[in-house]
C-alpha cells in the first residue's frame, strides 16, 4: 500500500477527495511513515 501512495504523490495524481494533487498529509497514518521513507530514498 505504501508504494501505491508513493506513486500517487510522485505521479502527481489528483486526490478524488480533496480535488488536489496527492501529498503526504493525504496518506493514511498507517502508511505515512513508510511513504515518507520511500520519498526520502527517492529524492
N, C-alpha and C positions, 0 to 999 in steps of 0.2 A: 504494500500500500504506500509506503514512503516513496518508492520510486514513481508511482503514479502521480503523487502530489508534486514531487520534484520536477517531473516532466511538464506538468501543467504550468509551473512557475517559469521554468526555462523557456518553454514554447510560447509564453505569454497568452495562454488560453483565457477566454472570458469565463468568469465565475457566474453561473446562472443565478445564484442567489443575490450577489451584490451588483451584477452587471458591470464589474470592473475586472481588470486583469488579476489573476491569482497572485496572492502574496503570502508570505509566511504566516501572517495573522489569520488567514482563512483556513489554514490547515488545522484539523482537529488536534487537540493537545496530545492525544495518544500517539500521534505520528510526528509531531512537530520537531522533537529533538533529532530524530533520525533524518528528517528532511533538511534541517539546519546543517547536520553533519555532511550530507550529500552536497549541499550548496557550497559549503566551505571547501570540500575536497575538489570541487569542480570550478572554483572561481579563479 
